[in-house]
Amino acid sequence: MQVLRGWAARCAPWIGLVGCLGAGTGALAGDYEGSPQVAQFVAEMTRDYGFAGEQLMEVFRQVERKQSILDAISRPAERVKPWKEYRPIFITDARVARGVDFWRQHEAALARAEQEYGVPAQVIVSIIGVETFFGRNTGNYRVIDALSTLGFDYPPRADFFRKELREFLLLAREEQLDPLSLKGSYAGAMGLPQFMPSSFRAYAVDFDGTGHINIWTNADDAIGSVASYFKRHGWVAGEPVVSRADVRGDQVDQGLSPGLEPVKTVGELRALGWSSHDALRDDMPVTAFRLDGDNGPEYWMGLKNFYAITRYNRSVMYAMAVHQLSDLLVQARGVK
């Protein structure tokens, strides 16, 4: 990550007026040189957000269209793995051990995030572990290449990725970051927590008080930003996440939830043959789901905090992996 201190000094006359992205960059002919789509996009950014058009165009002259990104996003969807195959991808001894180390190294920031946002330290650590193996796998594509490739050359989701490209350029200007140097995934997700640019601008926080937000290499900012995200998506401090259930009778399947949002209550599920392993109030809303485990079907009730995890990634199995890794981190930390 490159904070443009020299950039800011060179562009001082522009800051606050029309922006200064790309000032001083070489006017090299890139893959989007002469693109009508890019010209229209630059015109919109100039008109709506006060960017300097020619300077922004200089940035796009250095943007590269990545065929590997188009190949990756267009690849036929793989068979959906059952839980018994999905779980071992994320629940490993190595990930638990690295998570305990990460927790120890950043204990103060994690404790402060838990105090300020109500999100347990182990959940924050688990998210960063599942997303990037604690910063090991944050992505090697330039974010601007990824978002431009998908925004201008992938029609099925062009509108979404152009919006993210707009948000990316805005955050680069706001944080005084070089838009040509920031790296991320092939879809433009960034940093230890893999925030998309829109999530960065909405939820990321300057948790260490430096005046800039750095989720790429600053673990404190990443920790605070994850906690901020969950708080804003309904995390309830002190409440459980998920509960195993026993089932009986011929109405069990009627209790299964059609989506991720908790729409049935514990009491309604009990009437359909569901019985929680934990003491849950009858009026608690839950998401009821079944997973294909090593020893057969597993039935679970996900509560509001489980739903909050699915807002980070809309997958029941993702949320279960985060939750179970967080439990293992607590257990492992207790014996170290």
VEXMARKOL-619376 format. One record per residue (C-alpha): residue number from 1; x, y, z. Coordinates in nm, 4 decimals. Example, Ala and Ser with C-alpha at 12.3 -4.5 7.8 and 13.67 -1.06 7.14 Angstrom:
ATOM; 1; 1.2300; -0.4500; 0.7800
ATOM; 2; 1.3670; -0.1060; 0.7140
***
This chain:
ATOM; 1; 0.0000; 0.0000; 0.0000
ATOM; 2; 0.1330; 0.3391; -0.0963
ATOM; 3; 0.0194; 0.6541; 0.0819
ATOM; 4; 0.0988; 0.9385; -0.1508
ATOM; 5; 0.2710; 1.1927; 0.0708
ATOM; 6; 0.4704; 1.3251; -0.2256
ATOM; 7; 0.1600; 1.2998; -0.4388
ATOM; 8; -0.0333; 1.5135; -0.1930
ATOM; 9; 0.2365; 1.7792; -0.1930
ATOM; 10; 0.2525; 1.7941; -0.5725
ATOM; 11; -0.1237; 1.8166; -0.6017
ATOM; 12; -0.1965; 2.0576; -0.3171
ATOM; 13; -0.3450; 2.3190; -0.5530
ATOM; 14; -0.5960; 2.0602; -0.6768
ATOM; 15; -0.7074; 1.8961; -0.3537
ATOM; 16; -1.0563; 2.0046; -0.2536
ATOM; 17; -1.1233; 2.1509; -0.5978
ATOM; 18; -1.1194; 1.8899; -0.8689
ATOM; 19; -0.9059; 1.6105; -0.7257
ATOM; 20; -0.5676; 1.5016; -0.8422
ATOM; 21; -0.5792; 1.1326; -0.9238
ATOM; 22; -0.3090; 1.0298; -1.1605
ATOM; 23; -0.1268; 1.3593; -1.1687
ATOM; 24; 0.2200; 1.3117; -1.3032
ATOM; 25; 0.1559; 0.9646; -1.4453
ATOM; 26; 0.2825; 0.8789; -1.7871
ATOM; 27; 0.0409; 0.9122; -2.0749
ATOM; 28; 0.0917; 0.5559; -2.1938
ATOM; 29; -0.1606; 0.4018; -2.4297
ATOM; 30; -0.3340; 0.1251; -2.2330
ATOM; 31; -0.6059; -0.1281; -2.2997
ATOM; 32; -0.8785; 0.1326; -2.2469
ATOM; 33; -0.7227; 0.4081; -2.4564
ATOM; 34; -1.0010; 0.5516; -2.6723
ATOM; 35; -1.2763; 0.3469; -2.5082
ATOM; 36; -1.6135; 0.5268; -2.5359
ATOM; 37; -1.7255; 0.3551; -2.2141
ATOM; 38; -1.4272; 0.4896; -2.0243
ATOM; 39; -1.4717; 0.8356; -2.1740
ATOM; 40; -1.8331; 0.8396; -2.0560
ATOM; 41; -1.7333; 0.7133; -1.7114
ATOM; 42; -1.4625; 0.9794; -1.6762
ATOM; 43; -1.7093; 1.2469; -1.7844
ATOM; 44; -1.9524; 1.1314; -1.5157
ATOM; 45; -1.6807; 1.1320; -1.2482
ATOM; 46; -1.5792; 1.4812; -1.3567
ATOM; 47; -1.9339; 1.6137; -1.3584
ATOM; 48; -2.0658; 1.4405; -1.0462
ATOM; 49; -1.7608; 1.4190; -0.8204
ATOM; 50; -1.5271; 1.6959; -0.9303
ATOM; 51; -1.2409; 1.4875; -1.0671
ATOM; 52; -1.0044; 1.6474; -1.3157
ATOM; 53; -1.0990; 1.4751; -1.6405
ATOM; 54; -0.7607; 1.4666; -1.8133
ATOM; 55; -0.5802; 1.3523; -1.5012
ATOM; 56; -0.8326; 1.0746; -1.4474
ATOM; 57; -0.7981; 0.9777; -1.8128
ATOM; 58; -0.4227; 0.9479; -1.7565
ATOM; 59; -0.4966; 0.6926; -1.4867
ATOM; 60; -0.7094; 0.4881; -1.7257
ATOM; 61; -0.4347; 0.4995; -1.9871
ATOM; 62; -0.2403; 0.2766; -1.7493
ATOM; 63; -0.5233; 0.0380; -1.6670
ATOM; 64; -0.4944; -0.3156; -1.8050
ATOM; 65; -0.7755; -0.5400; -1.9204
ATOM; 66; -0.7200; -0.8780; -1.7542
ATOM; 67; -0.8431; -1.1752; -1.9531
ATOM; 68; -0.7667; -1.4020; -1.6569
ATOM; 69; -1.0284; -1.2134; -1.4552
ATOM; 70; -1.2910; -1.2559; -1.7260
ATOM; 71; -1.2029; -1.6250; -1.7494
ATOM; 72; -1.2341; -1.6662; -1.3728
ATOM; 73; -1.5695; -1.4933; -1.3370
ATOM; 74; -1.7144; -1.6651; -1.6465
ATOM; 75; -1.6058; -2.0139; -1.5420
ATOM; 76; -1.9008; -2.2505; -1.4940
ATOM; 77; -2.0007; -2.2767; -1.1302
ATOM; 78; -1.8457; -2.5694; -0.9500
ATOM; 79; -2.0619; -2.8306; -0.7851
ATOM; 80; -2.1789; -2.6946; -0.4523
ATOM; 81; -1.9753; -2.8767; -0.1909
ATOM; 82; -2.1632; -3.0361; 0.0974
ATOM; 83; -2.0742; -2.9192; 0.4466
ATOM; 84; -1.8564; -3.2246; 0.5130
ATOM; 85; -1.6317; -3.1162; 0.2215
ATOM; 86; -1.6590; -2.7398; 0.2723
ATOM; 87; -1.5706; -2.7391; 0.6418
ATOM; 88; -1.2183; -2.8886; 0.6105
ATOM; 89; -1.1188; -2.6112; 0.3684
ATOM; 90; -1.1389; -2.3516; 0.6460
ATOM; 91; -1.1282; -2.5479; 0.9709
ATOM; 92; -0.7653; -2.6580; 0.9858
ATOM; 93; -0.5023; -2.6857; 1.2572
ATOM; 94; -0.2849; -2.4363; 1.0687
ATOM; 95; -0.5614; -2.1764; 1.0538
ATOM; 96; -0.6400; -2.2190; 1.4223
ATOM; 97; -0.2724; -2.1886; 1.5192
ATOM; 98; -0.2235; -1.8796; 1.3053
ATOM; 99; -0.5432; -1.7339; 1.4466
ATOM; 100; -0.4211; -1.7768; 1.8031
ATOM; 101; -0.0985; -1.5986; 1.7083
ATOM; 102; -0.2920; -1.3172; 1.5384
ATOM; 103; -0.5126; -1.2795; 1.8450
ATOM; 104; -0.2107; -1.2608; 2.0734
ATOM; 105; -0.0342; -1.0055; 1.8523
ATOM; 106; -0.3382; -0.7773; 1.8313
ATOM; 107; -0.5015; -0.8449; 2.1665
ATOM; 108; -0.5373; -0.4792; 2.2638
ATOM; 109; -0.7068; -0.3754; 1.9384
ATOM; 110; -0.9379; -0.6774; 1.9498
ATOM; 111; -1.0376; -0.6050; 2.3092
ATOM; 112; -1.1095; -0.2425; 2.2230
ATOM; 113; -1.3140; -0.3412; 1.9170
ATOM; 114; -1.5186; -0.5813; 2.1280
ATOM; 115; -1.5789; -0.3108; 2.3858
ATOM; 116; -1.6755; -0.0430; 2.1313
ATOM; 117; -1.8811; -0.2537; 1.8899
ATOM; 118; -1.9926; -0.5538; 2.0959
ATOM; 119; -1.8453; -0.8040; 1.8494
ATOM; 120; -1.6391; -1.0808; 2.0147
ATOM; 121; -1.2679; -1.0863; 1.9387
ATOM; 122; -1.2840; -1.4472; 1.8192
ATOM; 123; -1.5440; -1.3604; 1.5541
ATOM; 124; -1.3303; -1.0761; 1.4182
ATOM; 125; -1.0223; -1.3000; 1.4111
ATOM; 126; -1.2198; -1.5780; 1.2429
ATOM; 127; -1.3467; -1.3496; 0.9656
ATOM; 128; -0.9938; -1.2345; 0.8832
ATOM; 129; -0.8759; -1.5953; 0.8975
ATOM; 130; -1.1431; -1.7264; 0.6622
ATOM; 131; -1.1144; -1.4339; 0.4220
ATOM; 132; -0.7367; -1.4069; 0.3799
ATOM; 133; -0.5631; -1.6474; 0.6205
ATOM; 134; -0.4711; -1.3453; 0.8316
ATOM; 135; -0.3368; -1.1429; 0.5432
ATOM; 136; -0.1554; -1.4187; 0.3564
ATOM; 137; -0.3970; -1.4240; 0.0611
ATOM; 138; -0.5256; -1.0730; -0.0049
ATOM; 139; -0.5083; -1.0857; -0.3862
ATOM; 140; -0.2505; -0.9935; -0.6474
ATOM; 141; -0.4559; -0.7962; -0.8993
ATOM; 142; -0.4505; -0.4206; -0.9097
ATOM; 143; -0.7957; -0.3240; -0.7891
ATOM; 144; -0.8396; -0.0716; -1.0677
ATOM; 145; -0.7587; -0.3383; -1.3291
ATOM; 146; -1.0090; -0.5802; -1.1759
ATOM; 147; -1.2935; -0.3321; -1.1457
ATOM; 148; -1.2314; -0.1782; -1.4888
ATOM; 149; -1.2143; -0.5181; -1.6572
ATOM; 150; -1.5423; -0.6264; -1.5009
ATOM; 151; -1.7075; -0.2867; -1.5286
ATOM; 152; -1.6323; -0.2349; -1.8971
ATOM; 153; -1.5956; -0.5898; -2.0330
ATOM; 154; -1.8326; -0.8088; -1.8329
ATOM; 155; -2.1877; -0.7068; -1.9324
ATOM; 156; -2.3756; -0.9379; -1.6916
ATOM; 157; -2.2560; -0.7350; -1.3905
ATOM; 158; -2.1129; -0.4231; -1.5493
ATOM; 159; -2.3357; -0.1848; -1.3542
ATOM; 160; -2.2303; -0.3332; -1.0208
ATOM; 161; -1.8594; -0.3208; -1.0950
ATOM; 162; -1.8729; 0.0304; -1.2404
ATOM; 163; -2.0363; 0.1414; -0.9182
ATOM; 164; -1.7537; -0.0242; -0.7256
ATOM; 165; -1.5000; 0.1421; -0.9549
ATOM; 166; -1.6562; 0.4775; -0.8753
ATOM; 167; -1.6401; 0.4002; -0.5027
ATOM; 168; -1.2785; 0.2894; -0.5397
ATOM; 169; -1.1691; 0.6134; -0.7026
ATOM; 170; -1.3512; 0.8116; -0.4372
ATOM; 171; -1.1866; 0.6219; -0.1526
ATOM; 172; -0.8447; 0.6586; -0.3175
ATOM; 173; -0.8959; 1.0336; -0.3308
ATOM; 174; -1.0323; 1.0526; 0.0237
ATOM; 175; -0.7502; 0.8454; 0.1712
ATOM; 176; -0.4789; 0.9966; -0.0548
ATOM; 177; -0.3913; 0.6547; -0.1976
ATOM; 178; -0.2432; 0.5713; -0.5356
ATOM; 179; -0.5237; 0.4022; -0.7333
ATOM; 180; -0.2674; 0.2297; -0.9542
ATOM; 181; -0.0905; 0.0516; -0.6689
ATOM; 182; -0.3678; -0.0921; -0.4512
ATOM; 183; -0.4058; -0.4703; -0.4803
ATOM; 184; -0.6991; -0.7023; -0.4235
ATOM; 185; -0.8872; -1.0062; -0.5484
ATOM; 186; -0.9987; -1.0640; -0.9064
ATOM; 187; -1.3364; -0.9158; -0.8080
ATOM; 188; -1.1853; -0.6075; -0.6433
ATOM; 189; -1.2121; -0.7138; -0.2768
ATOM; 190; -0.9425; -0.5485; -0.0694
ATOM; 191; -0.7220; -0.5988; 0.2322
ATOM; 192; -0.7243; -0.8343; 0.5295
ATOM; 193; -1.1072; -0.8330; 0.5524
ATOM; 194; -1.1654; -0.8303; 0.1725
ATOM; 195; -1.3945; -0.5271; 0.1659
ATOM; 196; -1.5368; -0.4137; -0.1633
ATOM; 197; -1.4860; -0.0388; -0.2173
ATOM; 198; -1.8469; 0.0437; -0.1287
ATOM; 199; -1.8117; -0.1456; 0.1992
ATOM; 200; -1.4839; 0.0324; 0.2664
ATOM; 201; -1.6459; 0.3734; 0.2324
ATOM; 202; -1.9506; 0.2722; 0.4373
ATOM; 203; -1.7972; 0.0698; 0.7205
ATOM; 204; -1.4160; 0.0898; 0.7344
ATOM; 205; -1.2749; 0.2887; 1.0257
ATOM; 206; -0.9482; 0.4555; 1.1209
ATOM; 207; -0.9162; 0.2430; 1.4329
ATOM; 208; -0.5614; 0.3437; 1.5251
ATOM; 209; -0.6200; 0.7174; 1.4863
ATOM; 210; -0.3591; 0.7894; 1.2184
ATOM; 211; -0.5984; 0.9940; 1.0075
ATOM; 212; -0.6063; 0.7339; 0.7275
ATOM; 213; -0.7788; 0.3981; 0.6885
ATOM; 214; -0.5468; 0.1139; 0.5889
ATOM; 215; -0.7066; -0.2316; 0.5760
ATOM; 216; -0.4251; -0.3704; 0.3587
ATOM; 217; -0.1381; -0.3772; 0.6064
ATOM; 218; -0.2740; -0.2230; 0.9277
ATOM; 219; -0.4335; -0.4964; 1.1372
ATOM; 220; -0.5836; -0.2456; 1.3824
ATOM; 221; -0.7818; -0.0754; 1.1064
ATOM; 222; -0.8881; -0.4133; 0.9657
ATOM; 223; -1.0035; -0.5293; 1.3098
ATOM; 224; -1.2026; -0.2142; 1.3780
ATOM; 225; -1.3528; -0.2212; 1.0293
ATOM; 226; -1.4783; -0.5797; 1.0633
ATOM; 227; -1.6321; -0.4954; 1.4003
ATOM; 228; -1.7908; -0.1823; 1.2523
ATOM; 229; -1.9374; -0.3868; 0.9661
ATOM; 230; -2.1005; -0.6378; 1.2002
ATOM; 231; -2.2355; -0.3729; 1.4337
ATOM; 232; -2.3966; -0.1950; 1.1393
ATOM; 233; -2.5461; -0.5240; 1.0184
ATOM; 234; -2.7287; -0.6061; 1.3372
ATOM; 235; -2.4831; -0.7897; 1.5603
ATOM; 236; -2.6325; -0.8179; 1.9101
ATOM; 237; -2.3722; -0.8235; 2.1864
ATOM; 238; -2.3978; -1.1200; 2.4199
ATOM; 239; -2.6446; -1.3211; 2.2129
ATOM; 240; -2.5652; -1.6663; 2.0700
ATOM; 241; -2.4904; -1.7278; 1.7047
ATOM; 242; -2.6279; -2.0709; 1.6235
ATOM; 243; -2.7684; -2.3742; 1.8023
ATOM; 244; -2.7717; -2.7422; 1.7070
ATOM; 245; -3.1180; -2.8974; 1.6946
ATOM; 246; -3.2744; -3.2403; 1.7213
ATOM; 247; -3.5725; -3.3148; 1.4998
ATOM; 248; -3.8579; -3.5630; 1.5006
ATOM; 249; -4.1830; -3.6176; 1.3175
ATOM; 250; -4.3023; -3.5681; 0.9619
ATOM; 251; -4.3203; -3.1865; 0.9646
ATOM; 252; -3.9493; -3.1199; 1.0074
ATOM; 253; -3.8909; -3.0014; 0.6506
ATOM; 254; -4.1679; -2.7433; 0.6884
ATOM; 255; -3.9442; -2.5697; 0.9385
ATOM; 256; -3.6520; -2.5237; 0.6990
ATOM; 257; -3.6043; -2.1590; 0.6068
ATOM; 258; -3.6325; -2.0581; 0.2400
ATOM; 259; -3.3545; -1.8006; 0.2730
ATOM; 260; -3.1007; -1.6602; 0.5142
ATOM; 261; -3.3147; -1.4163; 0.7096
ATOM; 262; -3.4537; -1.5445; 1.0423
ATOM; 263; -3.8272; -1.5551; 0.9749
ATOM; 264; -3.9519; -1.8320; 1.2067
ATOM; 265; -3.9415; -1.8346; 1.5845
ATOM; 266; -3.8020; -2.1043; 1.8106
ATOM; 267; -4.1569; -2.1725; 1.9283
ATOM; 268; -4.2861; -2.2181; 1.5731
ATOM; 269; -4.0062; -2.4621; 1.4996
ATOM; 270; -4.0771; -2.6562; 1.8174
ATOM; 271; -4.4317; -2.7124; 1.6944
ATOM; 272; -4.2834; -2.8626; 1.3772
ATOM; 273; -4.0616; -3.1082; 1.5625
ATOM; 274; -3.7454; -2.9027; 1.6194
ATOM; 275; -3.5744; -2.8984; 1.9593
ATOM; 276; -3.2726; -2.6771; 2.0303
ATOM; 277; -2.9742; -2.8063; 2.2257
ATOM; 278; -2.9519; -2.4666; 2.3961
ATOM; 279; -3.1943; -2.2691; 2.6104
ATOM; 280; -3.3484; -2.0341; 2.3548
ATOM; 281; -3.6558; -1.8203; 2.4136
ATOM; 282; -3.9627; -1.9194; 2.2158
ATOM; 283; -3.9890; -1.5707; 2.0649
ATOM; 284; -3.6353; -1.5703; 1.9215
ATOM; 285; -3.6347; -1.5453; 1.5391
ATOM; 286; -3.4114; -1.8036; 1.3737
ATOM; 287; -3.3020; -1.9382; 1.0380
ATOM; 288; -3.3513; -2.3159; 1.0276
ATOM; 289; -3.1233; -2.5170; 0.8021
ATOM; 290; -2.9860; -2.8638; 0.7390
ATOM; 291; -2.6257; -2.9521; 0.6558
ATOM; 292; -2.4766; -3.2735; 0.5176
ATOM; 293; -2.2275; -3.3645; 0.7896
ATOM; 294; -1.9776; -3.6461; 0.8261
ATOM; 295; -2.2285; -3.8528; 1.0216
ATOM; 296; -2.5403; -3.7618; 0.8290
ATOM; 297; -2.7808; -3.4663; 0.8296
ATOM; 298; -2.7245; -3.1911; 1.0852
ATOM; 299; -3.0048; -2.9537; 1.1836
ATOM; 300; -2.9284; -2.6040; 1.3070
ATOM; 301; -3.0985; -2.2837; 1.4160
ATOM; 302; -2.9172; -1.9636; 1.3226
ATOM; 303; -3.0005; -1.6544; 1.5281
ATOM; 304; -2.9663; -1.2828; 1.4521
ATOM; 305; -2.5895; -1.2923; 1.4880
ATOM; 306; -2.5721; -1.5820; 1.2435
ATOM; 307; -2.7677; -1.3698; 0.9973
ATOM; 308; -2.5200; -1.0863; 1.0553
ATOM; 309; -2.2374; -1.3175; 0.9454
ATOM; 310; -2.4287; -1.4074; 0.6292
ATOM; 311; -2.4467; -1.0361; 0.5479
ATOM; 312; -2.0678; -1.0509; 0.5087
ATOM; 313; -2.0966; -1.3471; 0.2712
ATOM; 314; -2.4389; -1.4760; 0.1756
ATOM; 315; -2.3769; -1.8412; 0.2541
ATOM; 316; -2.4925; -2.0621; 0.5404
ATOM; 317; -2.1771; -2.2726; 0.5139
ATOM; 318; -1.9545; -1.9636; 0.5191
ATOM; 319; -2.1254; -1.8435; 0.8363
ATOM; 320; -2.0908; -2.1871; 0.9942
ATOM; 321; -1.7209; -2.1991; 0.9086
ATOM; 322; -1.6671; -1.8567; 1.0664
ATOM; 323; -1.8599; -1.9579; 1.3774
ATOM; 324; -1.6909; -2.2937; 1.4259
ATOM; 325; -1.3453; -2.1493; 1.3651
ATOM; 326; -1.4204; -1.8812; 1.6243
ATOM; 327; -1.5131; -2.1501; 1.8786
ATOM; 328; -1.1932; -2.3421; 1.8073
ATOM; 329; -0.9890; -2.0241; 1.8493
ATOM; 330; -1.1361; -1.9727; 2.1959
ATOM; 331; -1.0600; -2.3324; 2.2903
ATOM; 332; -0.7057; -2.3211; 2.1529
ATOM; 333; -0.6298; -1.9887; 2.3139
ATOM; 334; -0.7478; -2.1230; 2.6470
ATOM; 335; -0.4736; -2.3857; 2.6560
ATOM; 336; -0.1882; -2.1702; 2.5235
***
